[in-house]
Amino acid sequence: EAAVTQSPRNKVAVTGGKVTLSCNQTNNHNNMYWYRQDTGHGLRLIHYSYGAGSTEKGDIPDGYKASRPSQENFSLILELATPSQTSVYFCASGDAEGGNSDYTFGSGTRLLVI
Amino acid sequence: GDSVTQKEGLVTLTEGLPVMLNCTYQTIYSNAFLFWYVHYLNESPRLLLKSSTDNKRTEHQGFHATLHKSSSSFHLQKSSAQLSDSALYYCALSDRWGSSGNKLIFGIGTLLSVKP
């Protein structure tokens, strides 16, 4: 069954440390996305990609980098983690059919930065 | 830019009462795609229903919504709430970047809490 898998499920990081969140999809979708979920803000787009080798800035990219080394994998990197980046992060994939593209989400990564 | 508004952050209902979660949007596209996603606790958000057709009712799993372009609305409804409907509901708008795909712009979400 096609799926989006995120790792780790939970992560505790120290302020100033580097954090890498990983995402793997077996949907063969071209497009992948990283969102963070916060109460009162909903799901906000951090970075996205429309294929291997491409990354684009979303609405809140500051403090984050992304990497798309292959069709299947899309990573989110926090080079210098801060407590404000404590959140739940969701990866999603979607096919490239213009506006009519719905997403498959992963299970989320709960990140706590102390 | 494009945006989605969900005015209610929390809706609390008694089981058996009707559900209505509000969603309005702003977009420059005349053929906008609107979506409702549902996020149950400890699960992944998943698509509940979607539409791009004006004034056509879309139904799935007991929920329904009608896209009204004249009022830029896509409210989610259900005739009778069940305890199992308790979840976070997101309205989303497709923000297209071209033939290569799209971004979804999400509202802040409405937490539906159904009580016995």
Chai-1 contact restraints between the chains, C-beta under 6 A:
chainA,res_idxA,chainB,res_idxB,connection_type,confidence,min_distance_angstrom,max_distance_angstrom,comment,restraint_id
A,N31,B,G101,contact,1.0,0.0,6.0,A-B,restraint_1
A,G42,B,F106,contact,1.0,0.0,6.0,A-B,restraint_2
A,G42,B,G107,contact,1.0,0.0,6.0,A-B,restraint_3
A,G42,B,I108,contact,1.0,0.0,6.0,A-B,restraint_4
A,G42,B,G109,contact,1.0,0.0,6.0,A-B,restraint_5
A,L43,B,F106,contact,1.0,0.0,6.0,A-B,restraint_6
A,Y50,B,S100,contact,1.0,0.0,6.0,A-B,restraint_7
A,Y50,B,G101,contact,1.0,0.0,6.0,A-B,restraint_8
A,A96,B,S100,contact,1.0,0.0,6.0,A-B,restraint_9
A,A96,B,G101,contact,1.0,0.0,6.0,A-B,restraint_10
A,G98,B,R96,contact,1.0,0.0,6.0,A-B,restraint_11
A,G99,B,F33,contact,1.0,0.0,6.0,A-B,restraint_12
A,G99,B,S94,contact,1.0,0.0,6.0,A-B,restraint_13
A,G99,B,R96,contact,1.0,0.0,6.0,A-B,restraint_14
A,G99,B,N102,contact,1.0,0.0,6.0,A-B,restraint_15
A,N100,B,F33,contact,1.0,0.0,6.0,A-B,restraint_16
A,S101,B,N102,contact,1.0,0.0,6.0,A-B,restraint_17
A,D102,B,L47,contact,1.0,0.0,6.0,A-B,restraint_18
A,F105,B,S44,contact,1.0,0.0,6.0,A-B,restraint_19
A,F105,B,P45,contact,1.0,0.0,6.0,A-B,restraint_20
A,S107,B,S44,contact,1.0,0.0,6.0,A-B,restraint_21
